[in-house]
Amino acid sequence: MPDATTPKDWKKIAQASGYDIPEAQLEAISPALNTLHNAFAKLPAMLTAEDDPAPLFSPFAEDGR
């Protein structure tokens, strides 16, 4: 499995997603996309359960029943 720093084939990703982006534009933005991908791909491993923004709730009524 490729690691987070493996460059992505943004042309294939765009085509698979149904985007019709000219190749010259994809080549121009690929370095920025790779930089963003590398920065964000590492973040989930740094999260802990305490970082989870999901609300916590009790399935029980407030009176404990």
PDBQT receptor file of N, H, CA, C and O in Angstrom, charges set to zero:
ATOM      1  N   MET A   1       0.845  -1.183   0.000  1.00  0.00    +0.000 N 
ATOM      2  CA  MET A   1       0.000   0.000   0.000  1.00  0.00    +0.000 C 
ATOM      3  C   MET A   1       0.886   1.242   0.000  1.00  0.00    +0.000 C 
ATOM      4  O   MET A   1       1.830   1.318   0.787  1.00  0.00    +0.000 OA
ATOM      5  N   PRO A   2       0.604   2.212  -0.863  1.00  0.00    +0.000 N 
ATOM      6  CA  PRO A   2       1.423   3.417  -0.917  1.00  0.00    +0.000 C 
ATOM      7  C   PRO A   2       1.291   4.220   0.367  1.00  0.00    +0.000 C 
ATOM      8  O   PRO A   2       0.236   4.236   1.001  1.00  0.00    +0.000 OA
ATOM      9  N   ASP A   3       2.384   4.889   0.740  1.00  0.00    +0.000 N 
ATOM     10  H   ASP A   3       3.241   4.876   0.225  1.00  0.00    +0.000 HD
ATOM     11  CA  ASP A   3       2.295   5.728   1.926  1.00  0.00    +0.000 C 
ATOM     12  C   ASP A   3       1.718   7.089   1.561  1.00  0.00    +0.000 C 
ATOM     13  O   ASP A   3       1.428   7.357   0.395  1.00  0.00    +0.000 OA
ATOM     14  N   ALA A   4       1.555   7.938   2.557  1.00  0.00    +0.000 N 
ATOM     15  H   ALA A   4       1.791   7.720   3.504  1.00  0.00    +0.000 HD
ATOM     16  CA  ALA A   4       0.895   9.234   2.354  1.00  0.00    +0.000 C 
ATOM     17  C   ALA A   4       1.679  10.155   1.436  1.00  0.00    +0.000 C 
ATOM     18  O   ALA A   4       1.107  11.079   0.857  1.00  0.00    +0.000 OA
ATOM     19  N   THR A   5       2.980   9.923   1.289  1.00  0.00    +0.000 N 
ATOM     20  H   THR A   5       3.445   9.172   1.759  1.00  0.00    +0.000 HD
ATOM     21  CA  THR A   5       3.791  10.818   0.471  1.00  0.00    +0.000 C 
ATOM     22  C   THR A   5       3.933  10.347  -0.973  1.00  0.00    +0.000 C 
ATOM     23  O   THR A   5       4.610  11.004  -1.764  1.00  0.00    +0.000 OA
ATOM     24  N   THR A   6       3.312   9.224  -1.335  1.00  0.00    +0.000 N 
ATOM     25  H   THR A   6       2.762   8.691  -0.693  1.00  0.00    +0.000 HD
ATOM     26  CA  THR A   6       3.356   8.747  -2.711  1.00  0.00    +0.000 C 
ATOM     27  C   THR A   6       2.544   9.698  -3.593  1.00  0.00    +0.000 C 
ATOM     28  O   THR A   6       1.365   9.926  -3.324  1.00  0.00    +0.000 OA
ATOM     29  N   PRO A   7       3.159  10.258  -4.646  1.00  0.00    +0.000 N 
ATOM     30  CA  PRO A   7       2.397  11.161  -5.516  1.00  0.00    +0.000 C 
ATOM     31  C   PRO A   7       1.188  10.447  -6.119  1.00  0.00    +0.000 C 
ATOM     32  O   PRO A   7       1.253   9.267  -6.464  1.00  0.00    +0.000 OA
ATOM     33  N   LYS A   8       0.107  11.173  -6.234  1.00  0.00    +0.000 N 
ATOM     34  H   LYS A   8       0.055  12.131  -5.953  1.00  0.00    +0.000 HD
ATOM     35  CA  LYS A   8      -1.127  10.627  -6.784  1.00  0.00    +0.000 C 
ATOM     36  C   LYS A   8      -1.213  10.942  -8.271  1.00  0.00    +0.000 C 
ATOM     37  O   LYS A   8      -0.639  11.923  -8.744  1.00  0.00    +0.000 OA
ATOM     38  N   ASP A   9      -1.934  10.100  -9.001  1.00  0.00    +0.000 N 
ATOM     39  H   ASP A   9      -2.400   9.303  -8.617  1.00  0.00    +0.000 HD
ATOM     40  CA  ASP A   9      -2.197  10.356 -10.407  1.00  0.00    +0.000 C 
ATOM     41  C   ASP A   9      -3.494  11.153 -10.477  1.00  0.00    +0.000 C 
ATOM     42  O   ASP A   9      -4.580  10.588 -10.611  1.00  0.00    +0.000 OA
ATOM     43  N   TRP A  10      -3.365  12.466 -10.385  1.00  0.00    +0.000 N 
ATOM     44  H   TRP A  10      -2.483  12.925 -10.277  1.00  0.00    +0.000 HD
ATOM     45  CA  TRP A  10      -4.531  13.338 -10.305  1.00  0.00    +0.000 C 
ATOM     46  C   TRP A  10      -5.370  13.284 -11.571  1.00  0.00    +0.000 C 
ATOM     47  O   TRP A  10      -6.574  13.532 -11.521  1.00  0.00    +0.000 OA
ATOM     48  N   LYS A  11      -4.754  12.964 -12.708  1.00  0.00    +0.000 N 
ATOM     49  H   LYS A  11      -3.776  12.762 -12.749  1.00  0.00    +0.000 HD
ATOM     50  CA  LYS A  11      -5.513  12.847 -13.957  1.00  0.00    +0.000 C 
ATOM     51  C   LYS A  11      -6.491  11.679 -13.857  1.00  0.00    +0.000 C 
ATOM     52  O   LYS A  11      -7.663  11.813 -14.210  1.00  0.00    +0.000 OA
ATOM     53  N   LYS A  12      -6.010  10.534 -13.375  1.00  0.00    +0.000 N 
ATOM     54  H   LYS A  12      -5.058  10.424 -13.088  1.00  0.00    +0.000 HD
ATOM     55  CA  LYS A  12      -6.881   9.371 -13.223  1.00  0.00    +0.000 C 
ATOM     56  C   LYS A  12      -7.953   9.628 -12.172  1.00  0.00    +0.000 C 
ATOM     57  O   LYS A  12      -9.102   9.221 -12.342  1.00  0.00    +0.000 OA
ATOM     58  N   ILE A  13      -7.584  10.294 -11.100  1.00  0.00    +0.000 N 
ATOM     59  H   ILE A  13      -6.650  10.625 -10.962  1.00  0.00    +0.000 HD
ATOM     60  CA  ILE A  13      -8.551  10.604 -10.046  1.00  0.00    +0.000 C 
ATOM     61  C   ILE A  13      -9.641  11.523 -10.588  1.00  0.00    +0.000 C 
ATOM     62  O   ILE A  13     -10.822  11.313 -10.312  1.00  0.00    +0.000 OA
ATOM     63  N   ALA A  14      -9.257  12.535 -11.353  1.00  0.00    +0.000 N 
ATOM     64  H   ALA A  14      -8.298  12.706 -11.578  1.00  0.00    +0.000 HD
ATOM     65  CA  ALA A  14     -10.235  13.466 -11.933  1.00  0.00    +0.000 C 
ATOM     66  C   ALA A  14     -11.155  12.732 -12.904  1.00  0.00    +0.000 C 
ATOM     67  O   ALA A  14     -12.369  12.933 -12.887  1.00  0.00    +0.000 OA
ATOM     68  N   GLN A  15     -10.576  11.883 -13.748  1.00  0.00    +0.000 N 
ATOM     69  H   GLN A  15      -9.589  11.720 -13.761  1.00  0.00    +0.000 HD
ATOM     70  CA  GLN A  15     -11.389  11.139 -14.716  1.00  0.00    +0.000 C 
ATOM     71  C   GLN A  15     -12.358  10.191 -14.002  1.00  0.00    +0.000 C 
ATOM     72  O   GLN A  15     -13.531  10.110 -14.368  1.00  0.00    +0.000 OA
ATOM     73  N   ALA A  16     -11.875   9.487 -12.999  1.00  0.00    +0.000 N 
ATOM     74  H   ALA A  16     -10.923   9.553 -12.701  1.00  0.00    +0.000 HD
ATOM     75  CA  ALA A  16     -12.726   8.543 -12.266  1.00  0.00    +0.000 C 
ATOM     76  C   ALA A  16     -13.841   9.261 -11.514  1.00  0.00    +0.000 C 
ATOM     77  O   ALA A  16     -14.899   8.684 -11.265  1.00  0.00    +0.000 OA
ATOM     78  N   SER A  17     -13.603  10.509 -11.158  1.00  0.00    +0.000 N 
ATOM     79  H   SER A  17     -12.743  10.977 -11.361  1.00  0.00    +0.000 HD
ATOM     80  CA  SER A  17     -14.605  11.297 -10.440  1.00  0.00    +0.000 C 
ATOM     81  C   SER A  17     -15.565  12.010 -11.382  1.00  0.00    +0.000 C 
ATOM     82  O   SER A  17     -16.517  12.652 -10.938  1.00  0.00    +0.000 OA
ATOM     83  N   GLY A  18     -15.314  11.896 -12.680  1.00  0.00    +0.000 N 
ATOM     84  H   GLY A  18     -14.541  11.375 -13.041  1.00  0.00    +0.000 HD
ATOM     85  CA  GLY A  18     -16.198  12.499 -13.667  1.00  0.00    +0.000 C 
ATOM     86  C   GLY A  18     -15.875  13.945 -14.002  1.00  0.00    +0.000 C 
ATOM     87  O   GLY A  18     -16.697  14.639 -14.602  1.00  0.00    +0.000 OA
ATOM     88  N   TYR A  19     -14.692  14.410 -13.624  1.00  0.00    +0.000 N 
ATOM     89  H   TYR A  19     -14.024  13.846 -13.137  1.00  0.00    +0.000 HD
ATOM     90  CA  TYR A  19     -14.299  15.784 -13.934  1.00  0.00    +0.000 C 
ATOM     91  C   TYR A  19     -13.544  15.826 -15.255  1.00  0.00    +0.000 C 
ATOM     92  O   TYR A  19     -12.687  14.982 -15.516  1.00  0.00    +0.000 OA
ATOM     93  N   ASP A  20     -13.862  16.802 -16.078  1.00  0.00    +0.000 N 
ATOM     94  H   ASP A  20     -14.558  17.488 -15.866  1.00  0.00    +0.000 HD
ATOM     95  CA  ASP A  20     -13.193  16.978 -17.364  1.00  0.00    +0.000 C 
ATOM     96  C   ASP A  20     -12.250  18.178 -17.243  1.00  0.00    +0.000 C 
ATOM     97  O   ASP A  20     -12.580  19.287 -17.664  1.00  0.00    +0.000 OA
ATOM     98  N   ILE A  21     -11.083  17.939 -16.668  1.00  0.00    +0.000 N 
ATOM     99  H   ILE A  21     -10.815  17.038 -16.326  1.00  0.00    +0.000 HD
ATOM    100  CA  ILE A  21     -10.106  19.003 -16.444  1.00  0.00    +0.000 C 
ATOM    101  C   ILE A  21      -9.003  18.843 -17.483  1.00  0.00    +0.000 C 
ATOM    102  O   ILE A  21      -8.432  17.760 -17.614  1.00  0.00    +0.000 OA
ATOM    103  N   PRO A  22      -8.695  19.904 -18.223  1.00  0.00    +0.000 N 
ATOM    104  CA  PRO A  22      -7.634  19.816 -19.226  1.00  0.00    +0.000 C 
ATOM    105  C   PRO A  22      -6.302  19.369 -18.594  1.00  0.00    +0.000 C 
ATOM    106  O   PRO A  22      -5.959  19.767 -17.481  1.00  0.00    +0.000 OA
ATOM    107  N   GLU A  23      -5.576  18.541 -19.330  1.00  0.00    +0.000 N 
ATOM    108  H   GLU A  23      -5.854  18.217 -20.234  1.00  0.00    +0.000 HD
ATOM    109  CA  GLU A  23      -4.328  17.980 -18.814  1.00  0.00    +0.000 C 
ATOM    110  C   GLU A  23      -3.334  19.062 -18.392  1.00  0.00    +0.000 C 
ATOM    111  O   GLU A  23      -2.646  18.910 -17.383  1.00  0.00    +0.000 OA
ATOM    112  N   ALA A  24      -3.255  20.153 -19.158  1.00  0.00    +0.000 N 
ATOM    113  H   ALA A  24      -3.814  20.277 -19.978  1.00  0.00    +0.000 HD
ATOM    114  CA  ALA A  24      -2.320  21.233 -18.812  1.00  0.00    +0.000 C 
ATOM    115  C   ALA A  24      -2.653  21.836 -17.451  1.00  0.00    +0.000 C 
ATOM    116  O   ALA A  24      -1.753  22.172 -16.683  1.00  0.00    +0.000 OA
ATOM    117  N   GLN A  25      -3.937  21.972 -17.153  1.00  0.00    +0.000 N 
ATOM    118  H   GLN A  25      -4.669  21.699 -17.778  1.00  0.00    +0.000 HD
ATOM    119  CA  GLN A  25      -4.335  22.510 -15.849  1.00  0.00    +0.000 C 
ATOM    120  C   GLN A  25      -4.025  21.525 -14.730  1.00  0.00    +0.000 C 
ATOM    121  O   GLN A  25      -3.573  21.920 -13.655  1.00  0.00    +0.000 OA
ATOM    122  N   LEU A  26      -4.268  20.241 -14.984  1.00  0.00    +0.000 N 
ATOM    123  H   LEU A  26      -4.635  19.920 -15.857  1.00  0.00    +0.000 HD
ATOM    124  CA  LEU A  26      -3.934  19.237 -13.970  1.00  0.00    +0.000 C 
ATOM    125  C   LEU A  26      -2.439  19.209 -13.682  1.00  0.00    +0.000 C 
ATOM    126  O   LEU A  26      -2.028  19.089 -12.528  1.00  0.00    +0.000 OA
ATOM    127  N   GLU A  27      -1.625  19.320 -14.730  1.00  0.00    +0.000 N 
ATOM    128  H   GLU A  27      -1.959  19.418 -15.667  1.00  0.00    +0.000 HD
ATOM    129  CA  GLU A  27      -0.173  19.335 -14.532  1.00  0.00    +0.000 C 
ATOM    130  C   GLU A  27       0.250  20.559 -13.725  1.00  0.00    +0.000 C 
ATOM    131  O   GLU A  27       1.181  20.497 -12.923  1.00  0.00    +0.000 OA
ATOM    132  N   ALA A  28      -0.447  21.669 -13.951  1.00  0.00    +0.000 N 
ATOM    133  H   ALA A  28      -1.203  21.719 -14.603  1.00  0.00    +0.000 HD
ATOM    134  CA  ALA A  28      -0.093  22.897 -13.240  1.00  0.00    +0.000 C 
ATOM    135  C   ALA A  28      -0.441  22.822 -11.754  1.00  0.00    +0.000 C 
ATOM    136  O   ALA A  28       0.279  23.370 -10.919  1.00  0.00    +0.000 OA
ATOM    137  N   ILE A  29      -1.551  22.140 -11.422  1.00  0.00    +0.000 N 
ATOM    138  H   ILE A  29      -2.135  21.695 -12.100  1.00  0.00    +0.000 HD
ATOM    139  CA  ILE A  29      -1.966  22.111 -10.018  1.00  0.00    +0.000 C 
ATOM    140  C   ILE A  29      -1.525  20.856  -9.269  1.00  0.00    +0.000 C 
ATOM    141  O   ILE A  29      -1.674  20.788  -8.049  1.00  0.00    +0.000 OA
ATOM    142  N   SER A  30      -0.991  19.873  -9.966  1.00  0.00    +0.000 N 
ATOM    143  H   SER A  30      -0.870  19.928 -10.957  1.00  0.00    +0.000 HD
ATOM    144  CA  SER A  30      -0.569  18.627  -9.320  1.00  0.00    +0.000 C 
ATOM    145  C   SER A  30       0.422  18.826  -8.176  1.00  0.00    +0.000 C 
ATOM    146  O   SER A  30       0.264  18.184  -7.138  1.00  0.00    +0.000 OA
ATOM    147  N   PRO A  31       1.433  19.681  -8.312  1.00  0.00    +0.000 N 
ATOM    148  CA  PRO A  31       2.347  19.864  -7.178  1.00  0.00    +0.000 C 
ATOM    149  C   PRO A  31       1.625  20.382  -5.920  1.00  0.00    +0.000 C 
ATOM    150  O   PRO A  31       1.907  19.931  -4.810  1.00  0.00    +0.000 OA
ATOM    151  N   ALA A  32       0.708  21.313  -6.101  1.00  0.00    +0.000 N 
ATOM    152  H   ALA A  32       0.479  21.679  -7.003  1.00  0.00    +0.000 HD
ATOM    153  CA  ALA A  32      -0.039  21.833  -4.949  1.00  0.00    +0.000 C 
ATOM    154  C   ALA A  32      -0.948  20.750  -4.359  1.00  0.00    +0.000 C 
ATOM    155  O   ALA A  32      -1.059  20.631  -3.139  1.00  0.00    +0.000 OA
ATOM    156  N   LEU A  33      -1.598  19.963  -5.219  1.00  0.00    +0.000 N 
ATOM    157  H   LEU A  33      -1.508  20.059  -6.210  1.00  0.00    +0.000 HD
ATOM    158  CA  LEU A  33      -2.454  18.879  -4.734  1.00  0.00    +0.000 C 
ATOM    159  C   LEU A  33      -1.641  17.847  -3.956  1.00  0.00    +0.000 C 
ATOM    160  O   LEU A  33      -2.093  17.356  -2.921  1.00  0.00    +0.000 OA
ATOM    161  N   ASN A  34      -0.446  17.513  -4.447  1.00  0.00    +0.000 N 
ATOM    162  H   ASN A  34      -0.079  17.911  -5.288  1.00  0.00    +0.000 HD
ATOM    163  CA  ASN A  34       0.408  16.562  -3.728  1.00  0.00    +0.000 C 
ATOM    164  C   ASN A  34       0.835  17.118  -2.371  1.00  0.00    +0.000 C 
ATOM    165  O   ASN A  34       0.869  16.386  -1.382  1.00  0.00    +0.000 OA
ATOM    166  N   THR A  35       1.157  18.396  -2.325  1.00  0.00    +0.000 N 
ATOM    167  H   THR A  35       1.130  18.990  -3.129  1.00  0.00    +0.000 HD
ATOM    168  CA  THR A  35       1.555  19.019  -1.058  1.00  0.00    +0.000 C 
ATOM    169  C   THR A  35       0.405  18.985  -0.062  1.00  0.00    +0.000 C 
ATOM    170  O   THR A  35       0.597  18.640   1.104  1.00  0.00    +0.000 OA
ATOM    171  N   LEU A  36      -0.789  19.342  -0.520  1.00  0.00    +0.000 N 
ATOM    172  H   LEU A  36      -0.945  19.622  -1.467  1.00  0.00    +0.000 HD
ATOM    173  CA  LEU A  36      -1.960  19.301   0.358  1.00  0.00    +0.000 C 
ATOM    174  C   LEU A  36      -2.262  17.875   0.815  1.00  0.00    +0.000 C 
ATOM    175  O   LEU A  36      -2.547  17.636   1.989  1.00  0.00    +0.000 OA
ATOM    176  N   HIS A  37      -2.198  16.937  -0.120  1.00  0.00    +0.000 N 
ATOM    177  H   HIS A  37      -1.967  17.131  -1.073  1.00  0.00    +0.000 HD
ATOM    178  CA  HIS A  37      -2.461  15.539   0.231  1.00  0.00    +0.000 C 
ATOM    179  C   HIS A  37      -1.470  15.059   1.294  1.00  0.00    +0.000 C 
ATOM    180  O   HIS A  37      -1.870  14.432   2.275  1.00  0.00    +0.000 OA
ATOM    181  N   ASN A  38      -0.199  15.347   1.107  1.00  0.00    +0.000 N 
ATOM    182  H   ASN A  38       0.126  15.856   0.311  1.00  0.00    +0.000 HD
ATOM    183  CA  ASN A  38       0.815  14.912   2.060  1.00  0.00    +0.000 C 
ATOM    184  C   ASN A  38       0.596  15.524   3.440  1.00  0.00    +0.000 C 
ATOM    185  O   ASN A  38       0.811  14.863   4.457  1.00  0.00    +0.000 OA
ATOM    186  N   ALA A  39       0.170  16.783   3.476  1.00  0.00    +0.000 N 
ATOM    187  H   ALA A  39      -0.004  17.319   2.650  1.00  0.00    +0.000 HD
ATOM    188  CA  ALA A  39      -0.064  17.451   4.751  1.00  0.00    +0.000 C 
ATOM    189  C   ALA A  39      -1.274  16.862   5.467  1.00  0.00    +0.000 C 
ATOM    190  O   ALA A  39      -1.215  16.610   6.671  1.00  0.00    +0.000 OA
ATOM    191  N   PHE A  40      -2.362  16.640   4.750  1.00  0.00    +0.000 N 
ATOM    192  H   PHE A  40      -2.411  16.844   3.772  1.00  0.00    +0.000 HD
ATOM    193  CA  PHE A  40      -3.598  16.182   5.383  1.00  0.00    +0.000 C 
ATOM    194  C   PHE A  40      -3.628  14.681   5.626  1.00  0.00    +0.000 C 
ATOM    195  O   PHE A  40      -4.295  14.235   6.559  1.00  0.00    +0.000 OA
ATOM    196  N   ALA A  41      -2.933  13.890   4.824  1.00  0.00    +0.000 N 
ATOM    197  H   ALA A  41      -2.391  14.253   4.066  1.00  0.00    +0.000 HD
ATOM    198  CA  ALA A  41      -2.978  12.431   4.963  1.00  0.00    +0.000 C 
ATOM    199  C   ALA A  41      -2.383  11.960   6.281  1.00  0.00    +0.000 C 
ATOM    200  O   ALA A  41      -2.746  10.892   6.774  1.00  0.00    +0.000 OA
ATOM    201  N   LYS A  42      -1.485  12.730   6.852  1.00  0.00    +0.000 N 
ATOM    202  H   LYS A  42      -1.190  13.597   6.452  1.00  0.00    +0.000 HD
ATOM    203  CA  LYS A  42      -0.826  12.346   8.106  1.00  0.00    +0.000 C 
ATOM    204  C   LYS A  42      -1.660  12.690   9.338  1.00  0.00    +0.000 C 
ATOM    205  O   LYS A  42      -1.415  12.144  10.414  1.00  0.00    +0.000 OA
ATOM    206  N   LEU A  43      -2.626  13.573   9.205  1.00  0.00    +0.000 N 
ATOM    207  H   LEU A  43      -2.825  14.017   8.331  1.00  0.00    +0.000 HD
ATOM    208  CA  LEU A  43      -3.370  14.063  10.356  1.00  0.00    +0.000 C 
ATOM    209  C   LEU A  43      -4.233  13.024  11.068  1.00  0.00    +0.000 C 
ATOM    210  O   LEU A  43      -4.249  13.025  12.299  1.00  0.00    +0.000 OA
ATOM    211  N   PRO A  44      -4.945  12.146  10.383  1.00  0.00    +0.000 N 
ATOM    212  CA  PRO A  44      -5.788  11.193  11.118  1.00  0.00    +0.000 C 
ATOM    213  C   PRO A  44      -5.028  10.338  12.123  1.00  0.00    +0.000 C 
ATOM    214  O   PRO A  44      -5.569  10.007  13.178  1.00  0.00    +0.000 OA
ATOM    215  N   ALA A  45      -3.806   9.981  11.821  1.00  0.00    +0.000 N 
ATOM    216  H   ALA A  45      -3.367  10.250  10.964  1.00  0.00    +0.000 HD
ATOM    217  CA  ALA A  45      -3.022   9.162  12.744  1.00  0.00    +0.000 C 
ATOM    218  C   ALA A  45      -2.685   9.913  14.027  1.00  0.00    +0.000 C 
ATOM    219  O   ALA A  45      -2.362   9.298  15.043  1.00  0.00    +0.000 OA
ATOM    220  N   MET A  46      -2.759  11.228  13.982  1.00  0.00    +0.000 N 
ATOM    221  H   MET A  46      -3.021  11.728  13.157  1.00  0.00    +0.000 HD
ATOM    222  CA  MET A  46      -2.436  12.040  15.151  1.00  0.00    +0.000 C 
ATOM    223  C   MET A  46      -3.646  12.263  16.060  1.00  0.00    +0.000 C 
ATOM    224  O   MET A  46      -3.494  12.758  17.177  1.00  0.00    +0.000 OA
ATOM    225  N   LEU A  47      -4.842  11.903  15.594  1.00  0.00    +0.000 N 
ATOM    226  H   LEU A  47      -4.966  11.501  14.687  1.00  0.00    +0.000 HD
ATOM    227  CA  LEU A  47      -6.050  12.121  16.384  1.00  0.00    +0.000 C 
ATOM    228  C   LEU A  47      -6.202  11.058  17.468  1.00  0.00    +0.000 C 
ATOM    229  O   LEU A  47      -5.800   9.907  17.300  1.00  0.00    +0.000 OA
ATOM    230  N   THR A  48      -6.786  11.473  18.570  1.00  0.00    +0.000 N 
ATOM    231  H   THR A  48      -7.112  12.408  18.707  1.00  0.00    +0.000 HD
ATOM    232  CA  THR A  48      -7.108  10.544  19.649  1.00  0.00    +0.000 C 
ATOM    233  C   THR A  48      -8.624  10.535  19.810  1.00  0.00    +0.000 C 
ATOM    234  O   THR A  48      -9.324  11.338  19.193  1.00  0.00    +0.000 OA
ATOM    235  N   ALA A  49      -9.120   9.640  20.627  1.00  0.00    +0.000 N 
ATOM    236  H   ALA A  49      -8.551   8.988  21.128  1.00  0.00    +0.000 HD
ATOM    237  CA  ALA A  49     -10.560   9.579  20.859  1.00  0.00    +0.000 C 
ATOM    238  C   ALA A  49     -11.076  10.888  21.454  1.00  0.00    +0.000 C 
ATOM    239  O   ALA A  49     -12.215  11.280  21.200  1.00  0.00    +0.000 OA
ATOM    240  N   GLU A  50     -10.249  11.557  22.236  1.00  0.00    +0.000 N 
ATOM    241  H   GLU A  50      -9.324  11.238  22.442  1.00  0.00    +0.000 HD
ATOM    242  CA  GLU A  50     -10.650  12.827  22.841  1.00  0.00    +0.000 C 
ATOM    243  C   GLU A  50     -10.797  13.937  21.797  1.00  0.00    +0.000 C 
ATOM    244  O   GLU A  50     -11.464  14.940  22.051  1.00  0.00    +0.000 OA
ATOM    245  N   ASP A  51     -10.179  13.761  20.626  1.00  0.00    +0.000 N 
ATOM    246  H   ASP A  51      -9.638  12.945  20.420  1.00  0.00    +0.000 HD
ATOM    247  CA  ASP A  51     -10.261  14.756  19.556  1.00  0.00    +0.000 C 
ATOM    248  C   ASP A  51     -11.521  14.602  18.716  1.00  0.00    +0.000 C 
ATOM    249  O   ASP A  51     -11.841  15.478  17.912  1.00  0.00    +0.000 OA
ATOM    250  N   ASP A  52     -12.235  13.500  18.894  1.00  0.00    +0.000 N 
ATOM    251  H   ASP A  52     -11.975  12.789  19.547  1.00  0.00    +0.000 HD
ATOM    252  CA  ASP A  52     -13.408  13.222  18.071  1.00  0.00    +0.000 C 
ATOM    253  C   ASP A  52     -14.482  14.272  18.317  1.00  0.00    +0.000 C 
ATOM    254  O   ASP A  52     -14.900  14.466  19.458  1.00  0.00    +0.000 OA
ATOM    255  N   PRO A  53     -14.935  14.954  17.268  1.00  0.00    +0.000 N 
ATOM    256  CA  PRO A  53     -15.940  15.998  17.462  1.00  0.00    +0.000 C 
ATOM    257  C   PRO A  53     -17.371  15.461  17.566  1.00  0.00    +0.000 C 
ATOM    258  O   PRO A  53     -18.311  16.241  17.720  1.00  0.00    +0.000 OA
ATOM    259  N   ALA A  54     -17.543  14.148  17.485  1.00  0.00    +0.000 N 
ATOM    260  H   ALA A  54     -16.779  13.514  17.360  1.00  0.00    +0.000 HD
ATOM    261  CA  ALA A  54     -18.889  13.582  17.548  1.00  0.00    +0.000 C 
ATOM    262  C   ALA A  54     -19.494  13.839  18.926  1.00  0.00    +0.000 C 
ATOM    263  O   ALA A  54     -18.814  13.698  19.943  1.00  0.00    +0.000 OA
ATOM    264  N   PRO A  55     -20.747  14.208  18.958  1.00  0.00    +0.000 N 
ATOM    265  CA  PRO A  55     -21.378  14.452  20.261  1.00  0.00    +0.000 C 
ATOM    266  C   PRO A  55     -21.586  13.142  21.010  1.00  0.00    +0.000 C 
ATOM    267  O   PRO A  55     -21.881  12.108  20.410  1.00  0.00    +0.000 OA
ATOM    268  N   LEU A  56     -21.432  13.201  22.307  1.00  0.00    +0.000 N 
ATOM    269  H   LEU A  56     -21.192  14.041  22.794  1.00  0.00    +0.000 HD
ATOM    270  CA  LEU A  56     -21.683  12.040  23.146  1.00  0.00    +0.000 C 
ATOM    271  C   LEU A  56     -23.063  12.205  23.765  1.00  0.00    +0.000 C 
ATOM    272  O   LEU A  56     -23.431  13.304  24.180  1.00  0.00    +0.000 OA
ATOM    273  N   PHE A  57     -23.809  11.146  23.830  1.00  0.00    +0.000 N 
ATOM    274  H   PHE A  57     -23.510  10.253  23.494  1.00  0.00    +0.000 HD
ATOM    275  CA  PHE A  57     -25.122  11.216  24.438  1.00  0.00    +0.000 C 
ATOM    276  C   PHE A  57     -25.428   9.901  25.128  1.00  0.00    +0.000 C 
ATOM    277  O   PHE A  57     -24.861   8.857  24.805  1.00  0.00    +0.000 OA
ATOM    278  N   SER A  58     -26.320   9.979  26.065  1.00  0.00    +0.000 N 
ATOM    279  H   SER A  58     -26.780  10.827  26.327  1.00  0.00    +0.000 HD
ATOM    280  CA  SER A  58     -26.767   8.786  26.767  1.00  0.00    +0.000 C 
ATOM    281  C   SER A  58     -28.078   8.313  26.148  1.00  0.00    +0.000 C 
ATOM    282  O   SER A  58     -28.946   9.134  25.854  1.00  0.00    +0.000 OA
ATOM    283  N   PRO A  59     -28.238   7.016  25.947  1.00  0.00    +0.000 N 
ATOM    284  CA  PRO A  59     -29.499   6.527  25.393  1.00  0.00    +0.000 C 
ATOM    285  C   PRO A  59     -30.602   6.497  26.451  1.00  0.00    +0.000 C 
ATOM    286  O   PRO A  59     -31.744   6.144  26.155  1.00  0.00    +0.000 OA
ATOM    287  N   PHE A  60     -30.255   6.871  27.687  1.00  0.00    +0.000 N 
ATOM    288  H   PHE A  60     -29.327   7.158  27.928  1.00  0.00    +0.000 HD
ATOM    289  CA  PHE A  60     -31.212   6.835  28.776  1.00  0.00    +0.000 C 
ATOM    290  C   PHE A  60     -31.755   8.226  29.063  1.00  0.00    +0.000 C 
ATOM    291  O   PHE A  60     -31.079   9.229  28.835  1.00  0.00    +0.000 OA
ATOM    292  N   ALA A  61     -32.961   8.275  29.557  1.00  0.00    +0.000 N 
ATOM    293  H   ALA A  61     -33.511   7.460  29.742  1.00  0.00    +0.000 HD
ATOM    294  CA  ALA A  61     -33.555   9.554  29.954  1.00  0.00    +0.000 C 
ATOM    295  C   ALA A  61     -32.735  10.158  31.081  1.00  0.00    +0.000 C 
ATOM    296  O   ALA A  61     -32.016   9.450  31.787  1.00  0.00    +0.000 OA
ATOM    297  N   GLU A  62     -32.845  11.454  31.245  1.00  0.00    +0.000 N 
ATOM    298  H   GLU A  62     -33.429  12.029  30.672  1.00  0.00    +0.000 HD
ATOM    299  CA  GLU A  62     -32.041  12.126  32.274  1.00  0.00    +0.000 C 
ATOM    300  C   GLU A  62     -32.335  11.636  33.674  1.00  0.00    +0.000 C 
ATOM    301  O   GLU A  62     -31.491  11.783  34.558  1.00  0.00    +0.000 OA
ATOM    302  N   ASP A  63     -33.507  11.058  33.907  1.00  0.00    +0.000 N 
ATOM    303  H   ASP A  63     -34.192  10.939  33.188  1.00  0.00    +0.000 HD
ATOM    304  CA  ASP A  63     -33.824  10.570  35.254  1.00  0.00    +0.000 C 
ATOM    305  C   ASP A  63     -33.256   9.167  35.490  1.00  0.00    +0.000 C 
ATOM    306  O   ASP A  63     -33.514   8.572  36.537  1.00  0.00    +0.000 OA
ATOM    307  N   GLY A  64     -32.487   8.629  34.535  1.00  0.00    +0.000 N 
ATOM    308  H   GLY A  64     -32.278   9.113  33.685  1.00  0.00    +0.000 HD
ATOM    309  CA  GLY A  64     -31.789   7.365  34.713  1.00  0.00    +0.000 C 
ATOM    310  C   GLY A  64     -32.558   6.144  34.278  1.00  0.00    +0.000 C 
ATOM    311  O   GLY A  64     -32.041   5.034  34.404  1.00  0.00    +0.000 OA
ATOM    312  N   ARG A  65     -33.770   6.291  33.772  1.00  0.00    +0.000 N 
ATOM    313  H   ARG A  65     -34.190   7.193  33.670  1.00  0.00    +0.000 HD
ATOM    314  CA  ARG A  65     -34.555   5.124  33.344  1.00  0.00    +0.000 C 
ATOM    315  C   ARG A  65     -34.246   4.724  31.936  1.00  0.00    +0.000 C 
ATOM    316  O   ARG A  65     -34.822   3.762  31.427  1.00  0.00    +0.000 OA
TER     317      ARG A  65
